[in-house]
Amino acid sequence: MATKSKVKVKLVRSSVKEELLAAEQLSAEQNQIINHRGSPLLVLGSAGTGKTSTLIKAVANRKAVANRIAQGSDANTILAITYGRQSASRLRDQIAAANPLLHTVIEPIARTFHSIAFLILNDQLLDEDGSKYVLLSGAEQDALITQLLQIDSQRLAQNPQLEIWPKELIPALTTRGFAKELRDF
């Protein structure tokens, strides 16, 4: 009879390739960004101009003199907004990997425009019971709409006189295509 061996698992953060610029490679504008304090700052530039590297160096790079987190700034007061989920995730990983001992946050430092907008709206909008709203994925939306259409279809089967949908749409209520079109609408 074979015995089971106990496997020891050690969780480690995957290494993030450090693509940060050395201090001597920084432009005057990048140094201004890294050293900026006291007010919000909008950093604009086209792809490949070093925005991400500059932000990481300014926020959390352990080699940077102007590292905000190492200088005692609360990581929860720093927000980097980027365009897509993948770039926000990559930016969060790079910031965390740059200075892992000082990086503990309640909310992510890097977010998308959509994510921060939802966070702001959700802070203002509460259900009657005080709970916050939740974003549904496309698949979750499809499932919920399909379920609601199924309920309407059953109600109409029990009482054809109900006027809850235009007559020409009633045959489409139970189709996936109609649910998708309704979600897109």
C-alpha positions in Angstrom: 0.0 0.0 0.0 1.4 3.4 -1.1 1.7 6.1 1.5 0.8 9.7 0.8 3.6 12.1 1.0 3.0 15.4 2.6 3.7 18.2 0.1 4.9 21.5 1.6 3.6 24.5 -0.2 5.3 27.9 0.0 3.4 30.8 -1.6 5.7 33.4 -3.2 4.9 36.4 -5.3 5.8 35.8 -8.9 8.8 37.8 -10.0 7.9 40.9 -11.9 10.6 42.0 -14.3 11.9 45.3 -13.1 11.7 47.5 -16.2 12.3 50.7 -14.3 14.5 53.4 -15.6 17.7 54.2 -13.7 17.9 57.6 -12.1 20.3 58.9 -14.8 17.9 57.8 -17.6 15.0 59.9 -16.3 14.0 63.0 -18.2 13.4 66.3 -16.4 9.6 65.7 -16.8 9.9 62.2 -15.2 11.9 63.7 -12.3 9.2 66.3 -11.8 6.5 63.6 -11.6 8.5 61.5 -9.2 9.2 64.5 -6.9 5.7 66.1 -7.1 3.9 66.4 -3.8 0.9 68.1 -2.3 -1.8 67.9 -5.1 -3.2 65.4 -7.6 -1.1 65.0 -10.7 -2.3 63.9 -14.2 0.4 62.1 -16.2 -0.3 61.9 -19.9 1.8 60.4 -22.7 1.6 58.0 -25.6 2.4 54.3 -25.4 6.0 53.5 -24.6 6.9 57.0 -23.1 7.7 55.6 -19.7 4.5 56.6 -17.8 4.2 53.3 -16.0 7.8 53.1 -15.0 7.7 56.6 -13.8 4.6 56.0 -11.7 6.1 52.8 -10.1 9.3 54.7 -9.4 7.4 57.5 -7.8 5.0 55.3 -5.8 6.9 52.3 -4.5 10.3 51.6 -6.0 12.7 50.7 -3.2 15.6 52.3 -5.1 13.9 55.6 -5.6 14.8 58.4 -3.2 11.3 59.9 -3.7 9.5 56.7 -3.0 6.2 57.9 -1.4 5.4 54.7 0.5 8.9 54.3 2.0 8.8 58.0 3.0 5.7 57.2 5.1 2.8 58.1 2.8 -0.2 56.0 3.5 -0.5 53.6 0.5 -4.3 54.0 0.8 -4.0 57.7 -0.2 -2.3 56.9 -3.5 -4.4 56.2 -6.7 -3.1 55.5 -10.2 -5.8 55.4 -12.8 -5.1 53.5 -16.1 -7.1 52.5 -19.1 -7.7 48.8 -19.0 -8.1 46.0 -16.4 -4.9 44.2 -17.6 -2.8 47.3 -17.3 -4.3 48.1 -13.9 -3.5 44.6 -12.7 0.0 44.7 -14.1 0.6 48.2 -12.5 -0.7 46.9 -9.1 1.7 43.8 -9.3 4.6 46.0 -10.2 4.0 48.5 -7.4 3.6 45.6 -4.9 6.7 43.8 -6.1 8.7 47.0 -6.0 8.4 47.4 -2.3 6.5 44.4 -0.8 7.2 45.0 2.8 5.5 48.5 2.8 2.6 47.7 0.5 -0.6 46.9 2.4 -3.7 48.5 1.2 -7.5 48.4 1.7 -8.3 49.3 -1.9 -6.1 48.7 -4.9 -3.7 51.5 -5.7 -4.1 51.1 -9.5 -7.6 51.1 -11.0 -9.3 51.7 -14.3 -11.4 54.7 -15.0 -14.5 52.5 -14.9 -13.6 51.0 -11.6 -13.0 54.3 -9.9 -16.2 55.7 -11.3 -18.1 52.7 -10.0 -16.4 53.1 -6.6 -17.4 56.8 -6.4 -21.0 56.1 -7.5 -21.3 53.1 -5.1 -20.2 55.3 -2.3 -23.2 57.5 -2.9 -25.8 54.9 -3.8 -27.0 52.5 -1.2 -29.9 50.0 -1.2 -32.7 50.5 1.4 -30.9 48.0 3.7 -27.6 49.9 3.4 -25.8 47.4 1.2 -23.7 48.5 -1.7 -24.3 47.6 -5.4 -22.3 45.0 -7.2 -21.2 45.0 -10.8 -22.4 42.0 -12.8 -20.3 40.4 -15.5 -21.7 40.0 -19.0 -22.5 36.3 -18.3 -24.2 37.2 -15.0 -26.3 39.8 -16.8 -27.3 37.4 -19.5 -28.4 34.8 -16.9 -30.4 37.3 -14.9 -32.1 38.7 -18.0 -32.9 35.2 -19.2 -34.4 34.4 -15.8 -36.6 37.5 -15.8 -37.7 36.9 -19.4 -38.6 33.3 -18.4 -40.8 34.6 -15.5 -42.6 36.9 -17.9 -43.0 34.1 -20.4 -44.6 31.9 -17.7 -46.9 34.8 -16.6 -48.0 35.2 -20.1 -48.6 31.5 -20.5 -50.9 31.6 -17.5 -52.6 34.8 -18.5 -52.4 35.6 -22.2 -54.4 38.8 -21.6 -51.5 40.5 -19.8 -50.0 43.4 -21.8 -46.5 43.3 -20.4 -44.7 42.9 -23.7 -45.7 43.9 -27.3 -47.4 40.9 -29.0 -44.7 40.7 -31.7 -42.0 40.2 -29.1 -43.7 37.5 -27.0 -42.4 34.6 -29.1 -38.8 35.9 -28.7 -38.9 36.1 -24.9 -37.4 32.6 -24.3 -34.6 32.9 -26.9 -30.9 33.5 -26.0 -30.6 36.0 -28.8 -33.4 38.2 -27.4 -31.8 38.2 -24.0 -28.5 39.2 -25.5 -30.1 41.9 -27.5 -32.0 43.2 -24.5 -28.7 43.3 -22.5 -26.9 45.2 -25.3 -29.8 47.6 -25.4 
